[in-house]
């Protein structure tokens, strides 16, 4: 699975409408309202890299109310669960006798 994080600036007072429109795009898994330079963060997931070239510039950028986007392609996935398991190797409890 290929994941991209899309940072989105919206027109004033259009953030909720843009978020709702983004969720109608099949490849958009999640949308977050955020503080800072951007108004929304969309998590996009596709099976093939070539699909991303269609989703972001054609589907996301076409949503009314979007002023600007910046796309960050994810290279590797980390989660708390994976890190705890990785760093806990050899620390498993010894079997009771």
FENKAVEN-V103503 format. One record per residue. RES is the residue in three letters. OMEGA is omega in whole degrees, -180 to 180 (NA if undefined). BURIAL is I if it has 24 or more other ideal C-beta (glycine too) atoms within 12 Angstrom, else O. Layout:
res: [RES | RES]
omega: [OMEGA | OMEGA]
burial: [BURIAL | BURIAL]
This chain:
res: [UNK | UNK | UNK | UNK | UNK | UNK | UNK | UNK | UNK | UNK | UNK | UNK | UNK | UNK | UNK | UNK | UNK | UNK | UNK | UNK | UNK | UNK | UNK | UNK | UNK | UNK | UNK | UNK | UNK | UNK | UNK | UNK | UNK | UNK | UNK | UNK | UNK | UNK | UNK | UNK | UNK | UNK | UNK | UNK | UNK | UNK | UNK | UNK | UNK | UNK | UNK | UNK | UNK | UNK | UNK | UNK | UNK | UNK | UNK | UNK | UNK | UNK | UNK | UNK | UNK | UNK | UNK | UNK | UNK | UNK | UNK | UNK | UNK | UNK | UNK | UNK | UNK | UNK | UNK | UNK | UNK | UNK | UNK | UNK | UNK | UNK | UNK | UNK | UNK | UNK | UNK | UNK | UNK | UNK | UNK | UNK | UNK]
omega: [179 | -176 | 173 | 174 | -177 | 177 | -170 | 169 | -179 | 172 | 180 | 177 | 179 | -173 | -178 | 180 | 178 | 179 | 180 | 178 | 179 | -180 | 176 | 178 | -173 | -176 | 177 | -176 | -176 | 174 | 180 | 169 | -175 | 175 | 178 | -177 | -179 | -179 | -178 | 171 | 178 | 176 | -177 | 179 | 178 | 180 | -177 | -177 | -178 | 179 | -179 | 179 | 177 | -174 | -174 | -176 | -176 | -175 | -177 | -178 | -180 | -179 | 179 | 178 | 177 | 180 | -174 | 174 | 170 | -176 | 177 | 178 | 179 | 179 | -176 | -177 | 175 | 173 | 180 | -179 | -179 | -179 | 179 | 179 | -178 | -177 | 180 | -180 | 179 | -180 | -179 | 178 | 179 | -180 | 179 | 179 | NA]
burial: [O | I | I | I | I | I | I | I | O | I | O | O | O | O | I | O | O | I | I | O | I | I | O | O | I | O | I | I | O | O | I | O | O | O | O | O | O | I | I | I | I | I | I | I | I | I | O | O | O | O | O | I | O | O | I | I | O | O | I | I | I | O | I | O | I | I | O | O | I | O | I | O | O | O | O | O | O | O | O | O | O | O | O | O | O | O | O | O | O | O | O | O | O | O | O | O | O]
